[in-house]
């Protein structure tokens, strides 16, 4: 059925909307199926235990608490939906790419496709860094205060909100080189612009890291440092893409 709505450059506006509608519907269907699979995974495998394990050394053998009788079900449902979105993400990207790619030139498509695979690798690297490095350090730092005056009674809902926010935040911000690469391919940004705006970029990264992390200085710093490095890597990628684009333009004119 999707073939009936194949996008072309001469497609009327209403046909573009129809194409977009089908792409969104297929993406939502993928999320629904992925959530069903996610529910099976969450209920039959110890997905929750995997997320709880970073805090286990700090809670002295006790378990996390819940306050409402419905909390266990809704926590399971929340994890199932998040798992479903992650499982459906390749399909969502495919639908988005199928909608946008006809508007790009052959050279742009050839340059952007590898960046999609790079984005997957960088997202996984960001999540892994958050899970294995940032989260344990942040928990030790924040829970190290007022130990003589306070008793632990950590609620699972609040804990999962912190963990999921941190994992997704690191995964998303690690996509910075991919975003810059795509914008460079499209000619929207140049390495000279990125170098000229470095101070503003570093200031923005600092603010972004403070907003996306739970608020402790450890996780904020551990997000800022790789982002500073990734910004410099992005400048190098932009320079490579820009040189290639200018060389191809010169050959075409010659």
C-alpha positions as protocol buffer text, in pm:
chain_id: "A"
residue {
  index: 1
  type: UNK
  ca { x: 0 y: 0 z: 0 }
}
residue {
  index: 2
  type: UNK
  ca { x: 292 y: 231 z: 68 }
}
residue {
  index: 3
  type: UNK
  ca { x: 386 y: 208 z: -297 }
}
residue {
  index: 4
  type: UNK
  ca { x: 67 y: 395 z: -383 }
}
residue {
  index: 5
  type: UNK
  ca { x: 201 y: 691 z: -194 }
}
residue {
  index: 6
  type: UNK
  ca { x: 562 y: 691 z: -308 }
}
residue {
  index: 7
  type: UNK
  ca { x: 696 y: 1040 z: -273 }
}
residue {
  index: 8
  type: UNK
  ca { x: 835 y: 1226 z: -572 }
}
residue {
  index: 9
  type: UNK
  ca { x: 959 y: 1578 z: -611 }
}
residue {
  index: 10
  type: UNK
  ca { x: 652 y: 1667 z: -821 }
}
residue {
  index: 11
  type: UNK
  ca { x: 403 y: 1523 z: -574 }
}
residue {
  index: 12
  type: UNK
  ca { x: 117 y: 1762 z: -488 }
}
residue {
  index: 13
  type: UNK
  ca { x: 94 y: 1896 z: -134 }
}
residue {
  index: 14
  type: UNK
  ca { x: -206 y: 1680 z: -39 }
}
residue {
  index: 15
  type: UNK
  ca { x: -23 y: 1371 z: -159 }
}
residue {
  index: 16
  type: UNK
  ca { x: 268 y: 1469 z: 64 }
}
residue {
  index: 17
  type: UNK
  ca { x: 29 y: 1482 z: 359 }
}
residue {
  index: 18
  type: UNK
  ca { x: -115 y: 1142 z: 265 }
}
residue {
  index: 19
  type: UNK
  ca { x: 234 y: 999 z: 242 }
}
residue {
  index: 20
  type: UNK
  ca { x: 323 y: 1147 z: 583 }
}
residue {
  index: 21
  type: UNK
  ca { x: 4 y: 1004 z: 734 }
}
residue {
  index: 22
  type: UNK
  ca { x: 92 y: 652 z: 622 }
}
residue {
  index: 23
  type: UNK
  ca { x: 447 y: 687 z: 747 }
}
residue {
  index: 24
  type: UNK
  ca { x: 319 y: 795 z: 1090 }
}
residue {
  index: 25
  type: UNK
  ca { x: 65 y: 511 z: 1099 }
}
residue {
  index: 26
  type: UNK
  ca { x: 329 y: 250 z: 1018 }
}
residue {
  index: 27
  type: UNK
  ca { x: 556 y: 398 z: 1285 }
}
residue {
  index: 28
  type: UNK
  ca { x: 279 y: 387 z: 1547 }
}
residue {
  index: 29
  type: UNK
  ca { x: 201 y: 28 z: 1449 }
}
residue {
  index: 30
  type: UNK
  ca { x: 568 y: -60 z: 1495 }
}
residue {
  index: 31
  type: UNK
  ca { x: 567 y: 103 z: 1841 }
}
residue {
  index: 32
  type: UNK
  ca { x: 252 y: -91 z: 1935 }
}
residue {
  index: 33
  type: UNK
  ca { x: 399 y: -424 z: 1827 }
}
residue {
  index: 34
  type: UNK
  ca { x: 730 y: -335 z: 1991 }
}
residue {
  index: 35
  type: UNK
  ca { x: 550 y: -251 z: 2315 }
}
residue {
  index: 36
  type: UNK
  ca { x: 381 y: -592 z: 2311 }
}
residue {
  index: 37
  type: UNK
  ca { x: 719 y: -758 z: 2268 }
}
residue {
  index: 38
  type: UNK
  ca { x: 857 y: -525 z: 2536 }
}
residue {
  index: 39
  type: UNK
  ca { x: 585 y: -629 z: 2779 }
}
residue {
  index: 40
  type: UNK
  ca { x: 681 y: -993 z: 2726 }
}
residue {
  index: 41
  type: UNK
  ca { x: 1050 y: -913 z: 2779 }
}
residue {
  index: 42
  type: UNK
  ca { x: 986 y: -707 z: 3092 }
}
residue {
  index: 43
  type: UNK
  ca { x: 763 y: -972 z: 3252 }
}
residue {
  index: 44
  type: UNK
  ca { x: 976 y: -1276 z: 3160 }
}
residue {
  index: 45
  type: UNK
  ca { x: 1326 y: -1131 z: 3193 }
}
residue {
  index: 46
  type: UNK
  ca { x: 1477 y: -924 z: 3471 }
}
residue {
  index: 47
  type: UNK
  ca { x: 1474 y: -590 z: 3288 }
}
residue {
  index: 48
  type: UNK
  ca { x: 1381 y: -404 z: 3606 }
}
residue {
  index: 49
  type: UNK
  ca { x: 1662 y: -578 z: 3792 }
}
residue {
  index: 50
  type: UNK
  ca { x: 1905 y: -458 z: 3527 }
}
residue {
  index: 51
  type: UNK
  ca { x: 1802 y: -98 z: 3589 }
}
residue {
  index: 52
  type: UNK
  ca { x: 1805 y: -139 z: 3968 }
}
residue {
  index: 53
  type: UNK
  ca { x: 2147 y: -305 z: 3986 }
}
residue {
  index: 54
  type: UNK
  ca { x: 2350 y: 24 z: 3991 }
}
residue {
  index: 55
  type: UNK
  ca { x: 2190 y: 125 z: 4321 }
}
residue {
  index: 56
  type: UNK
  ca { x: 2192 y: -216 z: 4490 }
}
residue {
  index: 57
  type: UNK
  ca { x: 2539 y: -172 z: 4649 }
}
residue {
  index: 58
  type: UNK
  ca { x: 2411 y: 148 z: 4813 }
}
residue {
  index: 59
  type: UNK
  ca { x: 2082 y: 29 z: 4965 }
}
residue {
  index: 60
  type: UNK
  ca { x: 2231 y: -224 z: 5208 }
}
residue {
  index: 61
  type: UNK
  ca { x: 2049 y: -532 z: 5077 }
}
residue {
  index: 62
  type: UNK
  ca { x: 1701 y: -381 z: 5096 }
}
residue {
  index: 63
  type: UNK
  ca { x: 1456 y: -346 z: 4807 }
}
residue {
  index: 64
  type: UNK
  ca { x: 1317 y: -33 z: 4648 }
}
residue {
  index: 65
  type: UNK
  ca { x: 973 y: 68 z: 4768 }
}
residue {
  index: 66
  type: UNK
  ca { x: 645 y: 151 z: 4594 }
}
residue {
  index: 67
  type: UNK
  ca { x: 360 y: 359 z: 4736 }
}
residue {
  index: 68
  type: UNK
  ca { x: 51 y: 260 z: 4538 }
}
residue {
  index: 69
  type: UNK
  ca { x: -94 y: -89 z: 4472 }
}
residue {
  index: 70
  type: UNK
  ca { x: -99 y: -4 z: 4100 }
}
residue {
  index: 71
  type: UNK
  ca { x: 268 y: 102 z: 4085 }
}
residue {
  index: 72
  type: UNK
  ca { x: 410 y: -242 z: 3990 }
}
residue {
  index: 73
  type: UNK
  ca { x: 173 y: -270 z: 3691 }
}
residue {
  index: 74
  type: UNK
  ca { x: 229 y: 82 z: 3562 }
}
residue {
  index: 75
  type: UNK
  ca { x: 606 y: 55 z: 3607 }
}
residue {
  index: 76
  type: UNK
  ca { x: 597 y: -266 z: 3403 }
}
residue {
  index: 77
  type: UNK
  ca { x: 384 y: -91 z: 3140 }
}
residue {
  index: 78
  type: UNK
  ca { x: 619 y: 207 z: 3129 }
}
residue {
  index: 79
  type: UNK
  ca { x: 922 y: -16 z: 3078 }
}
residue {
  index: 80
  type: UNK
  ca { x: 733 y: -210 z: 2808 }
}
residue {
  index: 81
  type: UNK
  ca { x: 653 y: 108 z: 2614 }
}
residue {
  index: 82
  type: UNK
  ca { x: 1011 y: 236 z: 2641 }
}
residue {
  index: 83
  type: UNK
  ca { x: 1139 y: -102 z: 2523 }
}
residue {
  index: 84
  type: UNK
  ca { x: 883 y: -95 z: 2241 }
}
residue {
  index: 85
  type: UNK
  ca { x: 999 y: 247 z: 2123 }
}
residue {
  index: 86
  type: UNK
  ca { x: 1361 y: 130 z: 2121 }
}
residue {
  index: 87
  type: UNK
  ca { x: 1269 y: -185 z: 1927 }
}
residue {
  index: 88
  type: UNK
  ca { x: 1064 y: 16 z: 1679 }
}
residue {
  index: 89
  type: UNK
  ca { x: 1321 y: 291 z: 1640 }
}
residue {
  index: 90
  type: UNK
  ca { x: 1489 y: 140 z: 1328 }
}
residue {
  index: 91
  type: UNK
  ca { x: 1147 y: 121 z: 1160 }
}
residue {
  index: 92
  type: UNK
  ca { x: 1066 y: 478 z: 1262 }
}
residue {
  index: 93
  type: UNK
  ca { x: 1398 y: 596 z: 1116 }
}
residue {
  index: 94
  type: UNK
  ca { x: 1328 y: 399 z: 798 }
}
residue {
  index: 95
  type: UNK
  ca { x: 984 y: 561 z: 759 }
}
residue {
  index: 96
  type: UNK
  ca { x: 1130 y: 907 z: 819 }
}
residue {
  index: 97
  type: UNK
  ca { x: 1410 y: 842 z: 572 }
}
residue {
  index: 98
  type: UNK
  ca { x: 1168 y: 708 z: 310 }
}
residue {
  index: 99
  type: UNK
  ca { x: 964 y: 1027 z: 342 }
}
residue {
  index: 100
  type: UNK
  ca { x: 1258 y: 1270 z: 325 }
}
residue {
  index: 101
  type: UNK
  ca { x: 1508 y: 1100 z: 95 }
}
residue {
  index: 102
  type: UNK
  ca { x: 1333 y: 1178 z: -238 }
}
residue {
  index: 103
  type: UNK
  ca { x: 1389 y: 1548 z: -167 }
}
residue {
  index: 104
  type: UNK
  ca { x: 1767 y: 1494 z: -139 }
}
residue {
  index: 105
  type: UNK
  ca { x: 2023 y: 1464 z: -413 }
}
residue {
  index: 106
  type: UNK
  ca { x: 2206 y: 1139 z: -477 }
}
residue {
  index: 107
  type: UNK
  ca { x: 2522 y: 1280 z: -320 }
}
residue {
  index: 108
  type: UNK
  ca { x: 2336 y: 1391 z: -8 }
}
residue {
  index: 109
  type: UNK
  ca { x: 2171 y: 1050 z: 30 }
}
residue {
  index: 110
  type: UNK
  ca { x: 2505 y: 876 z: -13 }
}
residue {
  index: 111
  type: UNK
  ca { x: 2657 y: 1090 z: 263 }
}
residue {
  index: 112
  type: UNK
  ca { x: 2367 y: 1077 z: 510 }
}
residue {
  index: 113
  type: UNK
  ca { x: 2303 y: 700 z: 507 }
}
residue {
  index: 114
  type: UNK
  ca { x: 2635 y: 611 z: 682 }
}
residue {
  index: 115
  type: UNK
  ca { x: 2560 y: 878 z: 943 }
}
residue {
  index: 116
  type: UNK
  ca { x: 2247 y: 685 z: 1044 }
}
residue {
  index: 117
  type: UNK
  ca { x: 2458 y: 384 z: 1137 }
}
residue {
  index: 118
  type: UNK
  ca { x: 2704 y: 614 z: 1314 }
}
residue {
  index: 119
  type: UNK
  ca { x: 2411 y: 758 z: 1509 }
}
residue {
  index: 120
  type: UNK
  ca { x: 2310 y: 411 z: 1632 }
}
residue {
  index: 121
  type: UNK
  ca { x: 2664 y: 341 z: 1751 }
}
residue {
  index: 122
  type: UNK
  ca { x: 2691 y: 678 z: 1926 }
}
residue {
  index: 123
  type: UNK
  ca { x: 2352 y: 635 z: 2095 }
}
residue {
  index: 124
  type: UNK
  ca { x: 2455 y: 296 z: 2234 }
}
residue {
  index: 125
  type: UNK
  ca { x: 2789 y: 442 z: 2345 }
}
residue {
  index: 126
  type: UNK
  ca { x: 2612 y: 724 z: 2531 }
}
residue {
  index: 127
  type: UNK
  ca { x: 2373 y: 485 z: 2706 }
}
residue {
  index: 128
  type: UNK
  ca { x: 2661 y: 252 z: 2799 }
}
residue {
  index: 129
  type: UNK
  ca { x: 2864 y: 538 z: 2944 }
}
residue {
  index: 130
  type: UNK
  ca { x: 2566 y: 659 z: 3147 }
}
residue {
  index: 131
  type: UNK
  ca { x: 2489 y: 311 z: 3279 }
}
residue {
  index: 132
  type: UNK
  ca { x: 2838 y: 187 z: 3363 }
}
residue {
  index: 133
  type: UNK
  ca { x: 3016 y: 512 z: 3458 }
}
residue {
  index: 134
  type: UNK
  ca { x: 2792 y: 811 z: 3522 }
}
residue {
  index: 135
  type: UNK
  ca { x: 2501 y: 648 z: 3708 }
}
residue {
  index: 136
  type: UNK
  ca { x: 2708 y: 464 z: 3973 }
}
residue {
  index: 137
  type: UNK
  ca { x: 2922 y: 773 z: 4039 }
}
residue {
  index: 138
  type: UNK
  ca { x: 2620 y: 1004 z: 4054 }
}
residue {
  index: 139
  type: UNK
  ca { x: 2437 y: 773 z: 4295 }
}
residue {
  index: 140
  type: UNK
  ca { x: 2737 y: 747 z: 4526 }
}
residue {
  index: 141
  type: UNK
  ca { x: 2780 y: 1124 z: 4520 }
}
residue {
  index: 142
  type: UNK
  ca { x: 2417 y: 1220 z: 4585 }
}
residue {
  index: 143
  type: UNK
  ca { x: 2349 y: 945 z: 4840 }
}
residue {
  index: 144
  type: UNK
  ca { x: 2670 y: 1021 z: 5031 }
}
residue {
  index: 145
  type: UNK
  ca { x: 2521 y: 1325 z: 5203 }
}
residue {
  index: 146
  type: UNK
  ca { x: 2343 y: 1332 z: 5540 }
}
residue {
  index: 147
  type: UNK
  ca { x: 2385 y: 959 z: 5598 }
}
residue {
  index: 148
  type: UNK
  ca { x: 2388 y: 1005 z: 5977 }
}
residue {
  index: 149
  type: UNK
  ca { x: 2059 y: 1196 z: 5976 }
}
residue {
  index: 150
  type: UNK
  ca { x: 1854 y: 1028 z: 5700 }
}
residue {
  index: 151
  type: UNK
  ca { x: 1728 y: 676 z: 5639 }
}
residue {
  index: 152
  type: UNK
  ca { x: 1690 y: 528 z: 5292 }
}
residue {
  index: 153
  type: UNK
  ca { x: 1335 y: 468 z: 5165 }
}
residue {
  index: 154
  type: UNK
  ca { x: 1386 y: 503 z: 4791 }
}
residue {
  index: 155
  type: UNK
  ca { x: 1072 y: 473 z: 4579 }
}
residue {
  index: 156
  type: UNK
  ca { x: 1101 y: 277 z: 4255 }
}
residue {
  index: 157
  type: UNK
  ca { x: 908 y: 532 z: 4048 }
}
residue {
  index: 158
  type: UNK
  ca { x: 1132 y: 824 z: 4140 }
}
residue {
  index: 159
  type: UNK
  ca { x: 1444 y: 611 z: 4095 }
}
residue {
  index: 160
  type: UNK
  ca { x: 1343 y: 490 z: 3748 }
}
residue {
  index: 161
  type: UNK
  ca { x: 1264 y: 846 z: 3640 }
}
residue {
  index: 162
  type: UNK
  ca { x: 1621 y: 947 z: 3724 }
}
residue {
  index: 163
  type: UNK
  ca { x: 1775 y: 641 z: 3557 }
}
residue {
  index: 164
  type: UNK
  ca { x: 1572 y: 653 z: 3235 }
}
residue {
  index: 165
  type: UNK
  ca { x: 1618 y: 1029 z: 3201 }
}
residue {
  index: 166
  type: UNK
  ca { x: 1994 y: 992 z: 3244 }
}
residue {
  index: 167
  type: UNK
  ca { x: 2030 y: 701 z: 2999 }
}
residue {
  index: 168
  type: UNK
  ca { x: 1821 y: 864 z: 2728 }
}
residue {
  index: 169
  type: UNK
  ca { x: 1986 y: 1203 z: 2780 }
}
residue {
  index: 170
  type: UNK
  ca { x: 2334 y: 1060 z: 2724 }
}
residue {
  index: 171
  type: UNK
  ca { x: 2216 y: 858 z: 2426 }
}
residue {
  index: 172
  type: UNK
  ca { x: 2058 y: 1162 z: 2261 }
}
residue {
  index: 173
  type: UNK
  ca { x: 2337 y: 1414 z: 2323 }
}
residue {
  index: 174
  type: UNK
  ca { x: 2594 y: 1171 z: 2186 }
}
residue {
  index: 175
  type: UNK
  ca { x: 2418 y: 1220 z: 1849 }
}
residue {
  index: 176
  type: UNK
  ca { x: 2583 y: 1563 z: 1817 }
}
residue {
  index: 177
  type: UNK
  ca { x: 2837 y: 1456 z: 1549 }
}
residue {
  index: 178
  type: UNK
  ca { x: 2558 y: 1300 z: 1343 }
}
residue {
  index: 179
  type: UNK
  ca { x: 2348 y: 1618 z: 1357 }
}
residue {
  index: 180
  type: UNK
  ca { x: 2646 y: 1831 z: 1255 }
}
residue {
  index: 181
  type: UNK
  ca { x: 2738 y: 1584 z: 981 }
}
residue {
  index: 182
  type: UNK
  ca { x: 2389 y: 1594 z: 829 }
}
residue {
  index: 183
  type: UNK
  ca { x: 2371 y: 1975 z: 852 }
}
residue {
  index: 184
  type: UNK
  ca { x: 2712 y: 1998 z: 687 }
}
residue {
  index: 185
  type: UNK
  ca { x: 2602 y: 1770 z: 403 }
}
residue {
  index: 186
  type: UNK
  ca { x: 2301 y: 1994 z: 348 }
}
residue {
  index: 187
  type: UNK
  ca { x: 2525 y: 2302 z: 353 }
}
residue {
  index: 188
  type: UNK
  ca { x: 2355 y: 2455 z: 656 }
}
residue {
  index: 189
  type: UNK
  ca { x: 2668 y: 2465 z: 877 }
}
residue {
  index: 190
  type: UNK
  ca { x: 3038 y: 2492 z: 795 }
}
residue {
  index: 191
  type: UNK
  ca { x: 3351 y: 2421 z: 1000 }
}
residue {
  index: 192
  type: UNK
  ca { x: 3432 y: 2794 z: 1005 }
}
residue {
  index: 193
  type: UNK
  ca { x: 3092 y: 2866 z: 1159 }
}
residue {
  index: 194
  type: UNK
  ca { x: 3139 y: 2593 z: 1420 }
}
residue {
  index: 195
  type: UNK
  ca { x: 3483 y: 2727 z: 1514 }
}
residue {
  index: 196
  type: UNK
  ca { x: 3354 y: 3085 z: 1536 }
}
residue {
  index: 197
  type: UNK
  ca { x: 3067 y: 2977 z: 1764 }
}
residue {
  index: 198
  type: UNK
  ca { x: 3279 y: 2745 z: 1984 }
}
residue {
  index: 199
  type: UNK
  ca { x: 3245 y: 2964 z: 2295 }
}
residue {
  index: 200
  type: UNK
  ca { x: 2869 y: 2984 z: 2256 }
}
residue {
  index: 201
  type: UNK
  ca { x: 2853 y: 2611 z: 2193 }
}
residue {
  index: 202
  type: UNK
  ca { x: 3050 y: 2529 z: 2507 }
}
residue {
  index: 203
  type: UNK
  ca { x: 2829 y: 2758 z: 2713 }
}
residue {
  index: 204
  type: UNK
  ca { x: 2519 y: 2592 z: 2566 }
}
residue {
  index: 205
  type: UNK
  ca { x: 2662 y: 2247 z: 2639 }
}
residue {
  index: 206
  type: UNK
  ca { x: 2719 y: 2347 z: 3001 }
}
residue {
  index: 207
  type: UNK
  ca { x: 2359 y: 2466 z: 3041 }
}
residue {
  index: 208
  type: UNK
  ca { x: 2223 y: 2161 z: 2856 }
}
residue {
  index: 209
  type: UNK
  ca { x: 2421 y: 1921 z: 3075 }
}
residue {
  index: 210
  type: UNK
  ca { x: 2286 y: 2083 z: 3390 }
}
residue {
  index: 211
  type: UNK
  ca { x: 1928 y: 2061 z: 3259 }
}
residue {
  index: 212
  type: UNK
  ca { x: 1942 y: 1702 z: 3132 }
}
residue {
  index: 213
  type: UNK
  ca { x: 2120 y: 1543 z: 3428 }
}
residue {
  index: 214
  type: UNK
  ca { x: 1957 y: 1487 z: 3770 }
}
residue {
  index: 215
  type: UNK
  ca { x: 2121 y: 1803 z: 3900 }
}
residue {
  index: 216
  type: UNK
  ca { x: 2435 y: 1671 z: 4071 }
}
residue {
  index: 217
  type: UNK
  ca { x: 2768 y: 1813 z: 3966 }
}
residue {
  index: 218
  type: UNK
  ca { x: 2920 y: 1471 z: 3893 }
}
residue {
  index: 219
  type: UNK
  ca { x: 2679 y: 1367 z: 3617 }
}
residue {
  index: 220
  type: UNK
  ca { x: 2677 y: 1720 z: 3474 }
}
residue {
  index: 221
  type: UNK
  ca { x: 3055 y: 1725 z: 3441 }
}
residue {
  index: 222
  type: UNK
  ca { x: 3062 y: 1372 z: 3302 }
}
residue {
  index: 223
  type: UNK
  ca { x: 2818 y: 1483 z: 3033 }
}
residue {
  index: 224
  type: UNK
  ca { x: 2999 y: 1806 z: 2953 }
}
residue {
  index: 225
  type: UNK
  ca { x: 3341 y: 1650 z: 2896 }
}
residue {
  index: 226
  type: UNK
  ca { x: 3241 y: 1403 z: 2620 }
}
residue {
  index: 227
  type: UNK
  ca { x: 3020 y: 1669 z: 2461 }
}
residue {
  index: 228
  type: UNK
  ca { x: 3315 y: 1908 z: 2440 }
}
residue {
  index: 229
  type: UNK
  ca { x: 3515 y: 1632 z: 2272 }
}
residue {
  index: 230
  type: UNK
  ca { x: 3228 y: 1541 z: 2039 }
}
residue {
  index: 231
  type: UNK
  ca { x: 3191 y: 1905 z: 1936 }
}
residue {
  index: 232
  type: UNK
  ca { x: 3556 y: 1913 z: 1829 }
}
residue {
  index: 233
  type: UNK
  ca { x: 3505 y: 1583 z: 1643 }
}
residue {
  index: 234
  type: UNK
  ca { x: 3202 y: 1739 z: 1476 }
}
residue {
  index: 235
  type: UNK
  ca { x: 3415 y: 2026 z: 1348 }
}
residue {
  index: 236
  type: UNK
  ca { x: 3653 y: 1775 z: 1189 }
}
residue {
  index: 237
  type: UNK
  ca { x: 3365 y: 1584 z: 1028 }
}
residue {
  index: 238
  type: UNK
  ca { x: 3215 y: 1908 z: 900 }
}
residue {
  index: 239
  type: UNK
  ca { x: 3551 y: 2005 z: 748 }
}
residue {
  index: 240
  type: UNK
  ca { x: 3578 y: 1671 z: 567 }
}
residue {
  index: 241
  type: UNK
  ca { x: 3224 y: 1695 z: 431 }
}
residue {
  index: 242
  type: UNK
  ca { x: 3265 y: 2058 z: 326 }
}
residue {
  index: 243
  type: UNK
  ca { x: 3590 y: 1990 z: 141 }
}
residue {
  index: 244
  type: UNK
  ca { x: 3431 y: 1697 z: -40 }
}
residue {
  index: 245
  type: UNK
  ca { x: 3123 y: 1899 z: -130 }
}
residue {
  index: 246
  type: UNK
  ca { x: 3334 y: 2187 z: -267 }
}
residue {
  index: 247
  type: UNK
  ca { x: 3553 y: 1946 z: -463 }
}
residue {
  index: 248
  type: UNK
  ca { x: 3249 y: 1781 z: -623 }
}
residue {
  index: 249
  type: UNK
  ca { x: 3107 y: 2123 z: -709 }
}
residue {
  index: 250
  type: UNK
  ca { x: 3436 y: 2226 z: -869 }
}
residue {
  index: 251
  type: UNK
  ca { x: 3447 y: 1908 z: -1076 }
}
residue {
  index: 252
  type: UNK
  ca { x: 3088 y: 1963 z: -1188 }
}
residue {
  index: 253
  type: UNK
  ca { x: 3164 y: 2319 z: -1294 }
}
residue {
  index: 254
  type: UNK
  ca { x: 3485 y: 2212 z: -1468 }
}
